[in-house]
Amino acid sequence: MERTGPSLGELLVDVWRQAIAEGRTEFLVGSKRCTVGRTRAQGLRTVTFAHGDVVLEGIEQNPEKTSRWAQLAREGKRIMQFRCGRRYVANVCEGTLLRYPAWKGLGLPD
């Protein structure tokens, strides 16, 4: 079977690039338009999109948290966390994808 579009990993990096690095408020994921929203409390950027049957949500890293990712965000790194359902599956930090164990646990495609 031939691949007709980007892999899920490539898509996450592309979503990060457009929403965080370029600061776009709208962009296309395949043929679907995505709108970048903001959380009420901290104003963090969020986006929901699909890759095939998989629905994902991306949220900008909150620098006020205590995680190592928050520390990197405080240092100026641009990070977006991605989740599928209620599980965080990956993040993109400065254009580099890191998959979490939940990626394989959910059977997401490489």
Long-range contacts (C-beta under 8 A, 24 or more apart in sequence): 5-30, 7-109, 7-110, 8-51, 8-54, 8-108, 8-109, 8-110, 9-90, 9-97, 9-99, 9-110, 11-49, 11-51, 12-56, 12-58, 12-82, 12-90, 12-92, 12-97, 13-92, 13-95, 13-96, 13-97, 15-47, 15-49, 15-58, 15-80, 15-82, 15-92, 16-58, 16-78, 16-80, 16-92, 16-95, 17-95, 19-45, 19-47, 19-58, 19-60, 19-80, 20-45, 20-60, 20-78, 20-79, 20-80, 20-92, 21-78, 21-95, 45-80, 52-109, 54-84, 54-108, 55-84, 56-82, 56-83, 56-84, 56-89, 57-82, 57-83, 57-84, 58-82, 59-83, 61-91, 69-93, 84-108
